[in-house]
Amino acid sequence: LRDKYETYAHGSLGNPGFDVYQRSLSQINEDLDVFVRCVHRMGTNRDAIKHHNDKYIRDYYYLKEEAIQGPRPIYFKTNKTYTDLRHRMMSKLLFEDEEQYGFSYDNNGRWCENNKQPEYIEPEKVSEIEVEEKKPEIVVEDEVIEDEVPYNSDNKIHIRETPNKESLNATVMGMATGIALRDLQRFVNSLRNTGFGGTIILGIMKDPEPGIVNYLQSKNVTIQYMSLAPNCTFPDIYKSKEEMEKEGDKRNFIGLTTCMEPYPDVKIRWVKYPLGRDWLQSCQPKCSGPVLLTDVRDVYFQRDPFGLPDENDKDNNEYYSVHTHTDRDQIQLFQEHPNETTSHWLIDWPVGTCKGRDNESAWKNKPMLCSGTTIATSVKAMMFYLNTMYDEMKLWLSKESCRFKTLADDQSIHNWLYYSNQFESSNSSENKIEVVSIPNRQGIVHTVGYETDVIFQSKIQYNMQVKKRTQDEAYAAPLIGQKADGTTWISSKKYQLTDGEGYFTNSDRSSRSRIIHQWDRASHPLISWLDKE
């Protein structure tokens, strides 16, 4: 960025003594000043700030309206997740630059003389606009908050020596290709330790990492070996050799140009649907009960997913109004955090492009359904789901307008089928299968990625920006409530996600969630606690 402004002579034109490496970013150019003030959520009156003529009030939202004139790119109109991610990346860039080249403003928004950060003075006033904003930023502070539930070793989940009879005919299955042994152990150990006595089916590549096969066999896991197909039969997703050569993401390139036997007609990430159907069929009659199709690397279990409700659950029947132990054939789809909607680019771009926008009100701005975990109360219901997904995937790949250079568009299809009522229209009236959407923290699956990511990233920003720690130091800094002895990893009182022992809870904050998905967004604080547990 500094090279650009030196190269194009934005600041040095007619001023030979102008050195971009001896100035803060705001001193180089007014465009960069907008960037600095945006990251620090500062106001717009640059001259008043610069000359100390006015008290400074943080007013980031007014800045946005002043700085952005004219039409905005589509991502910035509709995609809150995308813009939040870019803001974090831009923040990281600025914080590192300030450490090396100096500051433009102090923490009260006053111009810094000689680029040096003066002693911090607590601002007297905060803009009301920030207070009233619908989704306030989580600010992590260095403080000690005692949890209302003290640690008690008697409350830990004890390993069940005898399998639960309720889950003996249940099935948990997923693709585990390219997953390290430690990640497999978190998934399988936590599931078996809940007392789950049913069948675990995992697909792995031939010749996996040493120790994986022996470990899975010791845990009574049914191994399904997978192999790459020599040639894929679906149309090329890259439109030309030049476009393929320009692909900078090796993972993306592999995911869009390889496939698995015996289904070379779909992307490699999509093969879990037809393969899951085959695995489930080959497991009959043993696998005759409810089924969970799940991601593996970022999932662990706190309770048997198909166990009966416990004492806490009996007071919270809404969580189990669609419990798996029912007489009906039912597919359960699980919503992500309420702030994640189908206006996210992952749904809006593929579905809008493939299916058109004539009826977008039916599927847009709805709760995001996660394709990483799906439950069916019966084998029949899961087979219907897998077949419907596979058929729709082949349809998408047959149309050029529905082929996308992304690895995650199975979630696009997953949401499209539900919100366009395609699951319902594929159902025969005499063998009706119910398809339900369950709010996050109110069912068997608790998808924690959104909130844990916000908490962890906010901790990093706070430590870098306010505490002036390096990026590595900010990353390693503990979360509020994280205990040095590992008894818990986060404050239950401040964040209201967990109980006093660190276990994620349902929205009632008393009953522990059964399945935890996207836990890896919380990074090392949770990993250390999880491995200890």
N, C-alpha and C positions, 0 to 999 in steps of 0.2 A: 504494500500500500504506500509506504514512504517512497519507494523507488519510483512508483508511478508518478507521484506528484513532483519528484525531482526531474524525472525524464521529460514529462510534458511541460515543465517549467511553469506550473500553476502559480507557485509562490516566488520563484527566482527570476521571472521575467523582468528585466530592467533593474534587478537588484542582485548583483554578483555576490554579495555577502550573505545571501539568504541560504541557510543550511538546514535542511529538513531533519537532520539527525541531531540538532541542538535545540529542538523545539518539541513541545507537546503537540498532539494531533490537532487540537483546536487552534493552535497558533499557526498552523500551516495553511488551512483553507476553511472557509465557512461550511463547505459541504461536509468536511470531516468533523467540524464542530457539531453539526446536526447529529452525526453518528455518535459522538461522545455523549451528548446530552440525552440521546435516546437510550443508550445503554444504562446511564446513571439515572434515568427517569427524571430528568431535569426540565425546567421551564424554558420559555422561548425568548425572554428578553435578554439577549446576549450582551448588549451594551450596558444595561443596568447591572448585570452580574459582573461584567468585566471591570466597571468603574466603582463598584460597591455603592451604587446610588439607591439600591432598593433592597428590602428584605427579600430573601429568596424563599419561594414556596414551591415544593415539588409538584409539577403538573404535567406528567408524562403524556397524558391523553390529549391535552391541548396541543402539545408539541406534535403529536402524530397528525392532527388535523392541519396544522400549519405547514409541516414539512412535506406532506404528500399531497401534491396537486395533480388534478387530472385523473384519468382512468388508472386503476390499479390492476396488476397482473392477477389472473384468476386465483392462484394459490393464496394471495393475500386477501382476497375477498371471502373465501369459503373455508380455508384450511387453517384452523386455529393451531392444530398440532404442528403443522409445518412451520408456521411463523414462530411459534414458541421455540422450536428446535433451532431455527436460524438465529433467533435472538440469543439463545444460550451460546451458540457458536461465536456470534459476534462479540458477546460479552467476554468470552474466554480470550479472544484475539485482543480486545482492548486492555483487559487486565494484565496480560503479559507485556503488552506494549508500554503500559504505564510503569511497570516495574523496571523496565529497561531505559525508557526515555523521559519519564516524568509525568506529572499530573497537570491537567488543565484547570480543574476546579477542586475546591475542598469539599468536605462532606456537607457543608451548608450551602454549597453552590456558589461560593465566592471564588473569584479568579485567583489562581495560585501564582505568587511571585516566584520567579526563577524555577518554576515547575516543581517546587517542593511542597509536599503535603503538610499543611500546618496541623496543629493539635486538633483533634476532633471535638466539636462542640455540638451537643444535642440540639437539633432544630426545635424551635418553639412551636411550630405549627406544621401540620400535614394537610395536604389538599383534601377537601371533602370528596373530590372525584375519586380518589383512590379508595377511600373508606366505603363509598357506595358501589364500587365496581362489583359485578356479580360474582366473580371468582377471584377473591383476593389471593395474592401471592403468599405462599407459605414462607415466612422468614424464620430461619433457624438461628437461635441465639445460644450463647454460652451460658447456660443456666442449669440448675439442678431442679428437676420437678419430681417429687416423690409420687410414685404410682399409688392409686387408691387401693390396689390389691398387692400386698407385699409378696415377695417370692416365697413360695412354699413347695418344697420338694415333693410333698405328698400329692400336689396337684398335677404333677407331670403325667404325661401319657405313658402308662406302663405297657411294656411289650406283652402282647397276648400270646401265651404259649399254646392255647387251643383256638383253632380257627372259628370265626363266627359262622354259625350254621346258616344265617340269613344270606350270606354271600357265597356259599359253596358252589352254586351254579352260575355265578356272575362272571363276566369277562371284562378285563381291561387290556386294551391293545393299542399299539402305536409303532411308528417307525423310529428306530434308534440308530440310524446310519450316521457314522462320523461322530458319535458321542463318546466321550472319554469314560473310562471305567468309574471315576469318582462321581460323575454325573449320573451314571446308571445306578450306582449304589444309593444315591440320595433318593432316586425315584423308587427303586424296588424295595430297599430296606424300609423306607417310611410306609410303603403300602403294606408290606407283610407285617410290620410291627403293629399296625392298627387291628390286626386279627383278620384281615381279608383272606379268606380261604379259597377263593375262586381261581380262575385261570388267568395268567398273565401271558400275553402273546406279544413278543417284540421282534420286529424285523431288523436284522443287522446284515452288513455286507460279509461276504466270505473273506476269510483271513483277517479277522478283526484284531484290535490291539490285544497283546498277550494278557491273559487272565480273564478276559471278558466271558468267554464261553464257559470256563470252569465256574466263574462266579454265578452266571445266570442259571446254570444247571443246579448249583447248590441251593438256589432259591426257588427251585421248581418252576422256572420260567420256560414256556414253550418258545423255542427259537425258530424263526423263519428266516432262512438265508435268502439274500437278495443279490442279484447280479445285473450289471449294466447290459443293455441291449446293444448289439453292434451298430444298428442303424435305427434312427427314429423315423416314424412314418407320418407324423403330423407336419404340416407345412412349416417352412422356415419362418421364424419370428423376426429375425434380422432380414431386412429387405434387400440387402446387397452385401457383397464381400467387404466393401469399404465401410459400411455401417458396422459390420461385425468386428472389423479391425480397430474401430474407434472405441469399442466398449472398454471402459477403464476399470470396470468391476469384474474381476476374475470369477468371483462367486456367482455373479449374475450371469456371466457368459456360460459357465458350466451348467447352471440351472436351466438355461433356455435352449441348450443344444444337446443335452443328454437325456436318456430315458432308461427305464427299467424293463427287464423281462418279467412277465410275458405281455407287457402293455406298452409297446413302443409308440402308441398313438396318443399319449398324453405326456405333459411335462413331468420331470422327475419328482417334483414336489407334490404333484397331484396323484401319484401312483398309490398313495396310501388308501385311496377310496376303493378302487377295484381290488387291490391286494387285500385290504381289510375284509372285503366281502368274501374273498376266497378263503382267508384264514378262518373266518367265523364259520363258514360252511364246513370246512374240514374238521372243525372242532366238535361237530355234532356227534352224538347227542349230549356230550358232556356240558357244552356251553349252551345251556338252555334258558338262562335267566337274563337279567338286565345286562346292558353292554355300555362300556365307556370307550369311545375313540378319543385318543388324547395325544397332545405333544408330550415329549418325554424329558428333554433337557431342562425345561423351566417349570416343571411340575413336581410337587411333593404332596404328601398326604398327612393330615392330622388325625383323621378318623376314617374308619371303614366307609368308603363311598356308598356302599349298599347295605350298611348296618341299620338296624332300627333306631328310631329317635331315642335319646337318653332323657334324663330328668329335666334338663334345661330346655330341650326341644319341646317338651309337652306344653310348656307355657307359650310357645311361639309357633303355633300350628301353621301360620302363614308360610313358614319356610318349607313346610312339608305337605302343602296342599296338592302338590304335584310330585309327591314322593314316589320313588321307583317301585315301591311295593304296592302296586295297584293292579286291578284286573284289566285295565285297558292297554292297548298298544299306543305308546306315546313316544314322541321325540322331544327331547328337552334341549333348547338352544339357550345359550347363556350370554346375557348382556355384559358389556364392559362398563367401566365407570360412566356415570351419566354425562360427563363432559365429552365423552367420545361418542360421536354420532356418525351417521352415514353421510354427512357432509364432508367427512374426512376424504382426502384425495384417494385413499385406497378403495373407496366405494364410488365416490362421485365421478372420478375420471373413467374407470373401466365400465361401470354400468351406464353412465351417461353417454359414453361413446358407442358402446356396443348395442344398447337397447333404445337409445334416443331419449329425448327429454319431454316428449309429449305428455307423459304421465308421471313425471318425476316427483310430483307431490305424494305419490303412493309410497315411494321408497326413500326420499331424501329427508334429511334432518330427523331421522328416527334413531332409536337406541342402537348403537353398534353391537352386532352379534359376533362373538368370537368363534372362528372356525377351529381353534386349537383344542377345544373340548366340546364334545357332543355326547349326550346320553340317550339311550333308548331303553324303554322298560321291557322290551322283548327283542328276541332275535329277528322276528318278522319286521318290527319297526326299524331296527338298525339296517337290515338288508334293503328296505325301501329307501332309507336316507342315502345309503352308499350308492345304490343304483341310480337314484335321481341325480346326485352330484356328478357321477361319472358320465351319464348321458348328456347333461348340460355342458360339461367340460369339452366333450367331443364336438358339441354343437358350436361352442365358442371358437375352438381351434379351426373349425371348417370355414369361418368367416374372417376375412382379413381385418375388418373393423373391430373384431373381438379378440385379436391376438396382441398381447401387451408384453412389453419388456419389463416384467416384474415377476418376482417369485411368490408373491403373496396374494395373487388374485383368486385363489380358492375362497378367500374370505369375501371377495366381491360377489362371487357366485352364490355362496352360502347366504349372504344377505339378500341378494336379488331374488332367489327362490322363495324365501320367506315373505318378504314384503310385497312381492308381486303375486302372491298366493299360488305360485307354481307347485309348491308341495301339496296344496289342497287339490288343485286341478288334476294332479297325477294320481290322486287317491281314488280307488274304486269305492262306490257307495256301500257295497255289501261288506267290505273288509276295511272299514274306515280307520285310518291312523291319525291320531291327534298330534298336532305340532304346536308347541307352546314356547313362548319367549319369557325367560325368567330374569327379573332384575338382579343386578349384581348384589352380592352379600345376602340374597334371600333364597338361595337354592343350594344344591350340592357343590357347585363350583364357585369359588371366590377368585375373581381375576383382579390381582393387586397391582398390575403394572403401572397404571396411570398415577396413582397416589404415591407409590413408593419412589417412582422416578422423580416426581415433583419434589418430594421431601429430600431425596439424596442430592439432586442437582442444586436445590436451594441452599443446602448445607455447604456445598462447594463454593457457590457464588458468595455467600456470606463470609466464609473464611478467607477467600481471596480479596474481596472488595473491602470489607470492614476490618478484618484482622490482619490483612496484608500478608497472608501466608502464600507460599508458592503453591503451584497447582498440585504437586505431589503431597504437600502437607495438608492442603484443603481436602484432598481426596481421602487421606488417612484419618482425618479428624473424626472423632466419635459423633454419633447422633445424640440428641437429648434423650436421656434415659438409658443409654447404652452402658451396661455395667462391665467393669474391668474383669470381674470373675466369670463373665459369660452367662450369667443367669437370665439376662434378658438383653435384647438388642435395641429397644426403642421405648420411648415413654408411651404408655397406654393412655395416660391422662391427657397429654398434649395432642396426640394425633388420633386417638380413638379408633385405631385399627386393630389393636391387639389386647389381650388380657395382660395381667401382671407378669406372666411367665414368658411373654413374647409370642404366644400363639395367636394367629389371626382369628377374629371373631366375625360372626354374622352381624347384621345391622342392629340387632338387639344388644350387642356388646356383652353378651353373657355366654351364648352357645358358640363353641368353637367351629369354625368352618371345616368342611370335610376335605375338599380338594383346593390346593393353592396353585394358581396359574400365574405365570410371568413374575415369579418371585425374584428372578435374577436382576430386575431393575433396581432392587435395594442394595445390590452389590455386597461388599465385604462385611458390613455389620451383620447382615442376615446370614451370610454364608458361614461366618465363624460360629454363630449361635446354632444354626441348623446342624452343622457337623458335630458340634458338641452334644446336642440333643440326640 
